[in-house]
């Protein structure tokens, strides 16, 4: 079997493990002494963040803190954040928080350097050059944004979320200290963690795209020579440990395992891209105002069920099943176990089983399918052909919670 082409673009430094935050001063210092900290509001009053800022101040850093981060990042909120940043004139940005805070920090660096509006940069490879250096410290285990080239915003004019993707958005350093995740609420742990599993599974099942080395490379390349083993390792870490981290939030080993799985999944999908669960979630999330990971986790079993129509993809879903513990003797059996294991995991951690449960009506399904079809980059990476009719068929099953064999659309 020939090896697919591969490209990895990552932070220059990635530190993982309890206590790794001790490296923060060193990596920030490479950018300068004036620091803009873009952080989740809940983090401001936590002892770990207070100790972090106090340590940086004692080390001679000038730290300004911006915490007006709104869920799902409406575009107008980022203009305010960029205005605050320009007043402080930072040398480097410290991003601390969940996916929204990390993505906000990326886009603040973009706006300060190159100006707005953000709509100029929607899509791939439209950022014209380097942005302010950014050091990312995730406080949730799920988005992988600390190592990826993408930030996602909510644009009310688009009726859906929109991605800005560029290698220039990759942080210069990522510090993943599981200590920061110990205070995360149950629902945040659950929805972020299941999103990490979706990243790993969609990375592993992504289509193999033709790679041309002439001219500029796409940001996301589909199946990647570097990522297959890491994606399955992420699945192995997340599958058994996520329910423990949700049910026993003080379990340090489970938090460590989930954080490591999330980091590996971020490395993977930052190269390959994701596909149908994400394409469908973007309009669903915009309609329902539900967390991103809730939507992708809900949709993943139905997307994988649809992908069983392609024999080559069955083999890859079967490998996911084996990583989740299946001992079935055939690919079909292990692929079926993969889907049932994800359904069971969703049930344990509190992910709804159907679109009805999050307020979607059947009448909305055609519009959702049409909006999802506009995510052409994500559709192109899908392992099966996914015209609007196929997307609608997946939504129909997800609406009713029916995981029986799908009909031909």
C-alpha positions as CSV (number, residue, x, y, z in Angstrom):
1,X,0.0,0.0,0.0
2,X,1.4,3.4,-1.0
3,X,1.9,6.1,1.6
4,X,-0.2,9.2,1.2
5,X,1.6,12.6,1.1
6,X,1.8,14.6,4.3
7,X,2.2,18.1,5.7
8,X,2.4,19.2,9.3
9,X,2.4,22.8,10.5
10,X,2.7,23.1,14.2
11,X,3.8,25.5,16.9
12,X,7.6,25.7,17.2
13,X,7.2,24.5,20.8
14,X,4.6,22.2,22.4
15,X,4.8,21.4,26.1
16,X,2.5,18.9,27.7
17,X,2.1,17.7,31.3
18,X,1.4,18.7,34.8
19,X,3.6,21.7,35.7
20,X,4.4,22.6,32.1
21,X,3.0,26.1,32.7
22,X,6.4,26.8,34.3
23,X,7.7,27.3,30.7
24,X,5.3,30.2,30.1
25,X,7.7,33.0,31.0
26,X,10.4,31.6,28.7
27,X,8.2,31.2,25.7
28,X,6.5,34.5,26.1
29,X,9.8,36.2,26.5
30,X,10.8,35.1,23.0
31,X,8.1,37.5,21.7
32,X,8.7,40.4,24.1
33,X,7.8,41.8,27.5
34,X,4.4,43.5,26.7
35,X,1.8,40.8,27.0
36,X,-1.9,40.9,26.1
37,X,-3.7,38.1,28.0
38,X,-6.9,37.1,26.2
39,X,-8.8,34.9,28.7
40,X,-12.1,33.3,29.4
41,X,-14.1,35.4,31.9
42,X,-14.4,32.5,34.4
43,X,-10.6,32.2,34.6
44,X,-10.1,35.7,36.0
45,X,-11.0,34.7,39.6
46,X,-9.2,31.4,39.7
47,X,-6.1,30.9,41.8
48,X,-4.2,29.3,39.0
49,X,-4.6,32.2,36.7
50,X,-3.9,34.7,39.5
51,X,-0.7,32.9,40.3
52,X,0.3,32.8,36.6
53,X,-0.2,36.6,36.1
54,X,1.6,37.3,39.4
55,X,4.5,35.2,38.3
56,X,4.8,36.9,34.9
57,X,4.6,40.3,36.6
58,X,7.3,39.4,39.0
59,X,9.4,38.3,36.1
60,X,9.2,41.7,34.5
61,X,6.3,41.3,32.1
62,X,3.7,44.0,31.5
63,X,0.5,42.1,31.4
64,X,-2.9,43.6,30.3
65,X,-5.9,41.3,30.6
66,X,-8.9,41.2,28.2
67,X,-11.7,38.8,29.2
68,X,-14.9,40.0,27.4
69,X,-15.0,36.8,25.4
70,X,-18.5,35.9,24.2
71,X,-19.6,32.3,23.4
72,X,-19.4,31.4,19.8
73,X,-17.5,34.6,19.0
74,X,-19.9,37.0,17.2
75,X,-17.8,39.0,14.8
76,X,-18.6,42.4,16.3
77,X,-17.1,41.3,19.7
78,X,-13.7,40.8,18.1
79,X,-13.6,44.4,16.9
80,X,-13.8,45.5,20.5
81,X,-11.1,43.1,21.6
82,X,-8.8,44.4,18.8
83,X,-9.4,48.0,19.9
84,X,-8.3,47.1,23.4
85,X,-5.2,45.3,22.0
86,X,-4.2,48.3,19.9
87,X,-4.3,50.5,23.0
88,X,-1.9,48.2,24.9
89,X,0.4,47.7,21.9
90,X,1.5,44.1,22.9
91,X,4.6,42.3,21.7
92,X,3.0,38.9,22.3
93,X,-0.5,37.5,23.1
94,X,-1.2,34.9,25.8
95,X,-4.4,33.0,25.0
96,X,-5.8,31.2,28.0
97,X,-9.2,29.4,28.0
98,X,-11.4,27.2,25.9
99,X,-11.7,27.3,22.2
100,X,-13.5,30.6,22.0
101,X,-10.8,32.4,24.0
102,X,-8.0,30.8,21.9
103,X,-9.8,31.6,18.6
104,X,-10.5,35.1,19.8
105,X,-6.8,35.6,20.6
106,X,-5.8,34.4,17.1
107,X,-8.2,36.8,15.4
108,X,-7.2,39.7,17.7
109,X,-3.6,39.1,16.5
110,X,-4.8,39.1,12.9
111,X,-6.9,42.3,13.3
112,X,-4.1,44.2,15.1
113,X,-1.6,43.3,12.4
114,X,-3.6,43.4,9.2
115,X,-6.9,45.3,10.0
116,X,-10.5,44.4,9.4
117,X,-13.1,43.5,8.6
118,X,-12.8,39.8,9.4
119,X,-14.8,38.9,6.4
120,X,-11.8,39.7,4.3
121,X,-10.2,36.5,5.6
122,X,-13.1,34.0,5.5
123,X,-11.9,30.8,3.9
124,X,-8.4,29.5,3.4
125,X,-5.0,31.2,2.9
126,X,-6.4,34.7,2.8
127,X,-4.3,36.0,5.8
128,X,-1.6,38.0,4.0
129,X,1.3,37.5,6.4
130,X,2.5,36.8,10.0
131,X,0.3,38.1,12.9
132,X,1.3,38.9,16.5
133,X,3.0,35.9,18.1
134,X,0.6,33.9,20.3
135,X,1.2,31.4,23.1
136,X,-1.8,29.2,23.7
137,X,-2.7,27.7,27.1
138,X,-6.0,25.7,26.8
139,X,-8.1,25.3,29.9
140,X,-10.5,22.7,28.3
141,X,-9.5,19.5,26.6
142,X,-11.3,19.5,23.2
143,X,-10.8,22.1,20.6
144,X,-7.2,21.6,19.9
145,X,-7.0,25.2,18.9
146,X,-3.6,25.6,20.6
147,X,-2.0,23.7,17.7
148,X,-4.3,24.4,14.7
149,X,-4.4,27.0,11.9
150,X,-8.1,27.8,12.2
151,X,-10.4,30.1,14.1
152,X,-14.2,30.0,13.9
153,X,-16.6,33.0,14.3
154,X,-20.3,33.5,14.2
155,X,-21.4,35.8,11.4
156,X,-25.1,36.8,11.7
157,X,-25.2,37.7,8.0
158,X,-24.2,34.1,7.1
159,X,-26.7,32.2,9.2
160,X,-23.8,29.9,10.2
161,X,-20.3,29.8,11.7
162,X,-17.4,30.7,9.4
163,X,-13.8,29.6,9.5
164,X,-10.7,31.6,8.9
165,X,-7.8,29.2,8.1
166,X,-4.2,30.1,7.6
167,X,-0.8,28.7,8.7
168,X,-0.2,32.3,10.1
169,X,-2.8,31.6,12.8
170,X,-0.9,28.7,14.3
171,X,0.4,29.7,17.8
172,X,4.2,30.0,18.2
173,X,3.9,27.8,21.3
174,X,1.4,25.7,23.1
175,X,1.5,24.8,26.8
176,X,-1.0,22.1,27.7
177,X,-1.0,21.7,31.5
178,X,-3.9,19.5,32.6
179,X,-3.9,21.4,35.9
180,X,-5.9,24.1,34.1
181,X,-8.7,21.7,33.2
182,X,-9.4,20.5,36.7
183,X,-11.9,23.3,37.3
184,X,-13.9,22.8,34.1
185,X,-17.6,22.1,34.7
186,X,-19.1,18.7,33.8
187,X,-20.8,19.9,30.6
188,X,-17.7,21.7,29.4
189,X,-15.6,18.6,30.0
190,X,-18.2,16.5,28.2
191,X,-18.8,18.6,25.1
192,X,-15.2,19.6,24.6
193,X,-14.0,16.0,25.1
194,X,-16.5,14.5,22.6
195,X,-15.4,17.2,20.1
196,X,-11.8,16.0,20.5
197,X,-13.0,12.5,19.7
198,X,-14.8,13.8,16.6
199,X,-11.6,15.5,15.5
200,X,-9.6,12.3,15.8
201,X,-12.3,10.2,14.0
202,X,-12.9,12.6,11.2
203,X,-9.2,13.1,10.7
204,X,-8.7,9.4,10.5
205,X,-11.6,8.9,8.1
206,X,-10.9,12.0,5.9
207,X,-10.7,11.5,2.2
208,X,-7.3,11.2,0.5
209,X,-6.9,14.3,-1.6
210,X,-4.6,14.7,-4.5
211,X,-1.6,16.6,-3.4
212,X,0.1,19.0,-5.7
213,X,3.4,20.6,-4.6
214,X,3.2,23.4,-7.1
215,X,2.3,26.8,-5.8
216,X,0.6,27.4,-2.4
217,X,-0.6,24.4,-0.5
218,X,-4.1,24.2,0.9
219,X,-4.3,24.6,4.7
220,X,-6.1,21.2,5.1
221,X,-4.8,18.3,3.0
222,X,-7.1,15.4,3.8
223,X,-5.6,12.0,4.7
224,X,-2.1,12.6,5.9
225,X,0.9,10.3,6.1
226,X,1.8,11.7,9.5
227,X,-1.5,11.6,11.3
228,X,-3.1,8.1,11.2
229,X,-1.3,6.6,14.1
230,X,-1.8,9.8,16.2
231,X,-5.5,9.9,15.5
232,X,-6.0,6.3,16.7
233,X,-3.9,7.0,19.7
234,X,-6.2,9.9,20.5
235,X,-9.2,7.7,20.2
236,X,-7.6,5.1,22.6
237,X,-7.0,7.9,25.2
238,X,-10.3,9.6,24.9
239,X,-12.7,6.6,24.7
240,X,-12.1,5.2,28.2
241,X,-11.0,8.4,30.0
242,X,-13.6,10.9,29.0
243,X,-16.4,9.3,31.0
244,X,-14.1,9.3,34.1
245,X,-13.2,12.9,33.6
246,X,-16.8,13.9,33.3
247,X,-18.0,11.8,36.3
248,X,-15.0,12.3,38.5
249,X,-13.8,15.8,37.7
250,X,-10.9,15.7,40.2
251,X,-9.4,12.5,38.7
252,X,-6.0,13.8,37.7
253,X,-5.1,10.8,35.6
254,X,-8.3,11.0,33.6
255,X,-7.8,14.7,33.0
256,X,-4.3,14.1,31.8
257,X,-5.4,11.4,29.4
258,X,-8.2,13.5,28.0
259,X,-5.9,16.5,27.6
260,X,-3.3,14.4,25.8
261,X,-6.0,12.8,23.5
262,X,-7.3,16.3,22.7
263,X,-3.8,17.6,21.9
264,X,-3.1,14.6,19.6
265,X,-6.5,15.1,17.9
266,X,-5.7,18.8,17.3
267,X,-2.4,18.0,15.7
268,X,-4.2,15.6,13.4
269,X,-7.1,17.6,12.2
270,X,-5.0,20.8,12.0
271,X,-3.3,19.0,9.1
272,X,-6.1,16.9,7.6
273,X,-9.2,18.9,8.3
274,X,-12.6,17.6,9.5
275,X,-15.7,16.8,7.5
276,X,-19.4,16.1,7.8
277,X,-20.1,16.3,11.5
278,X,-18.5,19.8,11.5
279,X,-20.2,20.9,8.2
280,X,-23.6,20.0,9.6
281,X,-22.9,21.4,13.1
282,X,-22.1,24.9,11.9
283,X,-25.6,25.8,10.9
284,X,-27.2,23.7,13.6
285,X,-25.1,25.5,16.2
286,X,-26.0,28.9,14.8
287,X,-29.8,28.0,14.9
288,X,-29.8,26.4,18.3
289,X,-27.0,28.3,20.2
290,X,-25.9,25.0,21.5
291,X,-22.2,24.2,22.3
292,X,-20.1,23.1,19.3
293,X,-19.0,19.8,20.8
294,X,-22.6,18.9,21.7
295,X,-23.5,19.2,18.0
296,X,-20.5,17.4,16.5
297,X,-20.7,14.6,19.1
298,X,-24.4,14.1,18.5
299,X,-23.9,14.0,14.7
300,X,-20.9,11.7,14.6
301,X,-22.7,8.3,14.8
302,X,-25.1,9.3,12.0
303,X,-22.2,10.5,9.8
304,X,-20.3,7.3,10.4
305,X,-23.4,5.3,9.6
306,X,-23.7,7.1,6.3
307,X,-20.0,6.4,5.6
308,X,-20.5,2.6,5.8
309,X,-21.7,2.8,2.2
310,X,-18.0,2.9,1.1
311,X,-16.1,-0.4,1.7
312,X,-12.7,1.4,2.1
313,X,-14.2,3.7,4.7
314,X,-15.6,0.7,6.6
315,X,-12.0,-0.5,7.1
316,X,-11.1,2.8,8.7
317,X,-14.2,3.0,10.9
318,X,-13.4,-0.6,11.9
319,X,-9.9,0.6,13.1
320,X,-11.7,3.2,15.2
321,X,-13.8,0.4,16.7
322,X,-10.7,-1.5,17.6
323,X,-9.2,1.6,19.2
324,X,-12.4,1.8,21.3
325,X,-12.0,-1.8,22.4
326,X,-13.9,-3.9,19.8
327,X,-12.8,-7.5,19.4
328,X,-15.2,-8.3,16.6
329,X,-13.8,-10.7,14.0
330,X,-14.8,-8.7,10.9
331,X,-14.4,-5.1,9.7
332,X,-18.2,-4.9,9.5
333,X,-18.5,-6.0,13.2
334,X,-15.7,-3.6,14.4
335,X,-17.2,-0.7,12.4
336,X,-20.6,-1.4,13.9
337,X,-19.0,-1.5,17.4
338,X,-17.3,1.9,16.7
339,X,-20.7,3.5,16.2
340,X,-22.4,1.8,19.1
341,X,-19.4,2.7,21.4
342,X,-19.7,6.4,20.5
343,X,-23.5,6.2,21.0
344,X,-22.9,4.7,24.5
345,X,-20.2,7.3,25.3
346,X,-22.6,10.1,24.3
347,X,-25.3,8.7,26.6
348,X,-22.9,8.4,29.6
349,X,-21.6,12.0,29.3
350,X,-24.9,13.6,28.5
351,X,-24.8,14.3,24.7
352,X,-28.3,14.3,23.3
353,X,-29.2,11.5,21.0
354,X,-31.3,13.4,18.4
355,X,-31.7,16.8,16.9
356,X,-35.3,16.9,18.2
357,X,-33.8,17.1,21.7
358,X,-32.0,20.4,20.9
359,X,-34.9,22.1,19.4
360,X,-34.5,21.4,15.6
361,X,-37.7,20.9,13.7
362,X,-38.2,18.6,10.7
363,X,-39.1,21.6,8.6
364,X,-35.7,23.1,9.2
365,X,-33.8,20.1,7.9
366,X,-33.7,21.1,4.2
367,X,-32.4,24.5,5.0
368,X,-29.7,23.1,7.3
369,X,-28.6,20.7,4.6
370,X,-28.3,23.5,2.1
371,X,-26.3,25.7,4.5
372,X,-24.0,22.8,5.4
373,X,-23.4,22.2,1.7
374,X,-21.8,25.6,1.5
375,X,-18.9,24.4,3.6
376,X,-17.2,23.2,0.5
377,X,-13.8,22.6,2.2
378,X,-15.4,20.3,4.7
379,X,-17.5,18.5,2.1
380,X,-14.4,17.9,-0.1
381,X,-12.6,16.1,2.8
382,X,-15.6,13.8,3.5
383,X,-14.8,10.1,2.7
384,X,-18.1,9.7,0.8
385,X,-19.8,11.9,-1.9
386,X,-22.0,14.4,0.1
387,X,-24.4,16.3,-2.0
388,X,-27.3,18.1,-0.3
389,X,-29.4,15.0,-0.6
390,X,-26.9,12.9,1.4
391,X,-26.6,15.7,4.0
392,X,-30.4,15.8,4.3
393,X,-30.5,12.0,4.7
394,X,-28.0,12.2,7.6
395,X,-30.1,14.9,9.2
396,X,-33.3,12.9,8.9
397,X,-31.7,10.0,10.8
398,X,-30.2,12.4,13.4
399,X,-33.6,14.1,13.8
400,X,-35.3,10.9,14.7
401,X,-32.4,9.2,16.4
402,X,-32.6,6.3,13.9
403,X,-29.3,4.5,13.4
404,X,-30.6,1.8,11.1
405,X,-29.1,1.5,7.7
406,X,-29.7,4.7,5.7
407,X,-31.7,4.9,2.6
408,X,-30.3,5.9,-0.8
409,X,-31.0,9.7,-1.0
